[in-house]
Amino acid sequence: MPTQFEIAILCDNESCAPEFGSEWGLSMALTLADGALWLWDTGKTGLFLKNAVAMGIDVARAQGLALSHGHYDHTGGISALLAEGFTGTIHAHPTCASDRWSADPKGPRHIGPPTPLPTFVPAGPITKLAPGLTMITDIPREQGRFQAVQGFSYDRDGRQPDNVPDDAFLVLDTAQGPVAVLGCCHSGLANSLDCARDRLGIASFHAVLGGLHLYKADTNALEETADALHRHGVCLLVAGHCTGADRFQDLRGLLRGCKTEYMAAGRRYTFRA
């Protein structure tokens, strides 16, 4: 019987060694204390599958896949996953399959799922996926706080604003304390961690892993994020994907008493069960 939880980074913008590929995308594999395997997002392509093989992880045996939101860089590898033999359940917010666009100087850019999503189980606001694993969606946004939703819409012309209501994150219950596993954190970290506090009664988090969507953020957003990490007593921050390397370094400079590491495909993180 396993005595620990493991989070394996299957896909990220960076890789930790030449044998692992990288792309603008995110995917993780979570091994729970009872040995059950869960997937979190599928990156932009099937690259996460190749990295999983290199890490000795059989994604086809995963009991389920949870989607952090419906953008192409988190859902693009689903077809490849199904072709690999995955038969587990897929969990996502009801709006995850929506068509989506982003404003761009070169013209509207399609950022929704590259292919229609397969049938999934609607998730939210709180979904217990497995013992020790909870999914949170429909995150309230406090007025004035940072959220990464600028320029997003459900239509090509930008007439139907999209505030990414499907933005979700996972809470892993470990012996060292709760661990928050993020997708892109479009709701903002302060809103996300406060939501977990209010809904689940979590006073503090041991660790936060995932994307913080700070790569275009201003100083106020960085300070707000650092304050959220301090308020929630986070001991370990592993940030990557949409965080931005420069923004990560700036954020690191604002933190006290919190170990920080830049995320990369091929890395593993373990927590006591």
Backbone hydrogen bonds, N-H to C=O, Kabsch-Sander energy under -0.5 kcal/mol:
donor,donor_aa,acceptor,acceptor_aa,energy
5,F,271,F,-3.2
6,E,31,T,-2.2
7,I,269,Y,-2.9
8,A,6,E,-0.5
8,A,29,A,-2.9
9,I,267,R,-2.8
10,L,8,A,-0.9
10,L,27,S,-1.6
11,C,27,S,-2.0
16,C,265,A,-2.6
20,F,17,A,-1.9
23,E,12,D,-1.9
25,G,23,E,-1.8
26,L,73,D,-1.8
27,S,11,C,-1.7
28,M,40,W,-1.9
29,A,8,A,-2.4
30,L,38,W,-3.5
31,T,6,E,-2.7
31,T,29,A,-0.6
32,L,30,L,-0.6
32,L,36,A,-2.9
35,G,32,L,-2.0
38,W,30,L,-2.6
39,L,64,G,-2.5
40,W,28,M,-2.7
41,D,39,L,-0.5
41,D,66,A,-2.0
42,T,74,H,-2.5
43,G,26,L,-2.2
48,F,45,T,-0.6
49,L,46,G,-1.5
50,K,46,G,-0.9
51,N,47,L,-2.0
52,A,48,F,-2.1
53,V,49,L,-2.0
54,A,50,K,-2.0
55,M,51,N,-1.4
56,G,53,V,-1.4
57,I,52,A,-3.0
58,D,56,G,-0.5
59,V,57,I,-1.1
61,R,58,D,-1.4
62,A,59,V,-1.8
63,Q,37,L,-2.6
64,G,37,L,-0.8
65,L,89,T,-2.6
66,A,39,L,-2.6
67,L,91,H,-2.4
72,Y,111,I,-2.2
74,H,71,H,-2.1
75,T,71,H,-1.1
76,G,43,G,-1.0
76,G,72,Y,-1.7
77,G,43,G,-1.0
78,I,75,T,-1.7
81,L,77,G,-2.1
82,L,78,I,-2.5
83,A,79,S,-2.1
84,E,80,A,-1.1
85,G,82,L,-1.4
86,F,81,L,-1.7
87,T,60,A,-0.6
89,T,63,Q,-1.7
91,H,65,L,-3.0
92,A,121,V,-1.9
96,C,93,H,-2.4
97,A,94,P,-0.5
98,S,95,T,-1.8
101,W,153,S,-3.0
102,S,109,R,-2.3
103,A,151,G,-2.3
107,G,104,D,-2.4
109,R,102,S,-2.6
111,I,100,R,-1.9
112,G,100,R,-1.1
121,V,90,I,-3.7
123,A,92,A,-2.0
127,T,135,M,-2.7
129,L,127,T,-1.0
129,L,133,L,-1.5
130,A,133,L,-1.7
133,L,130,A,-2.7
134,T,171,V,-2.1
135,M,127,T,-3.1
136,I,169,F,-2.8
137,T,125,P,-2.3
138,D,165,P,-1.2
142,E,140,P,-0.6
145,R,142,E,-2.1
148,A,186,H,-1.6
149,V,147,Q,-1.2
152,F,149,V,-1.6
153,S,101,W,-2.3
154,Y,160,Q,-2.8
158,G,155,D,-1.5
162,D,152,F,-1.9
163,N,161,P,-0.5
167,D,164,V,-1.7
168,A,68,S,-1.8
169,F,136,I,-1.8
170,L,181,V,-2.7
171,V,134,T,-2.7
172,L,179,V,-2.9
173,D,132,G,-2.2
173,D,171,V,-0.5
174,T,172,L,-0.9
174,T,177,G,-0.6
175,A,272,R,-2.8
176,Q,272,R,-0.6
177,G,174,T,-1.3
179,V,172,L,-2.4
180,A,207,A,-2.6
181,V,170,L,-2.6
181,V,179,V,-0.5
182,L,180,A,-0.6
182,L,209,L,-3.6
183,G,168,A,-0.6
188,G,185,C,-1.9
192,S,188,G,-2.2
193,L,189,L,-2.8
194,D,190,A,-1.9
195,C,191,N,-1.8
196,A,192,S,-1.9
197,R,193,L,-2.0
198,D,194,D,-2.5
199,R,195,C,-2.7
200,L,196,A,-2.3
201,G,197,R,-1.4
202,I,196,A,-1.0
203,A,201,G,-0.6
205,F,232,H,-2.7
206,H,178,P,-2.6
207,A,178,P,-1.2
208,V,236,L,-2.3
209,L,180,A,-2.7
210,G,238,V,-2.3
211,G,183,G,-1.4
212,L,240,G,-0.6
215,Y,242,C,-1.7
217,A,214,L,-1.9
222,L,218,D,-1.7
223,E,219,T,-2.6
224,E,220,N,-2.3
225,T,221,A,-2.3
226,A,222,L,-2.5
227,D,223,E,-2.3
228,A,224,E,-2.1
229,L,225,T,-2.1
230,H,226,A,-2.1
231,R,227,D,-3.1
232,H,228,A,-1.8
233,G,230,H,-1.7
234,V,229,L,-2.3
235,C,206,H,-1.8
236,L,206,H,-1.5
237,L,259,K,-2.9
238,V,208,V,-2.8
239,A,237,L,-0.5
239,A,261,E,-1.5
240,G,210,G,-1.5
243,T,240,G,-2.2
244,G,241,H,-0.7
248,F,244,G,-2.5
249,Q,245,A,-1.9
250,D,246,D,-2.0
251,L,247,R,-2.7
252,R,248,F,-2.9
253,G,249,Q,-1.5
254,L,251,L,-1.7
255,L,251,L,-0.6
255,L,252,R,-1.1
259,K,235,C,-2.8
261,E,237,L,-2.2
263,M,239,A,-2.4
265,A,14,E,-3.1
266,G,9,I,-3.0
267,R,264,A,-1.6
269,Y,7,I,-2.1
271,F,5,F,-2.2
273,A,3,T,-1.9
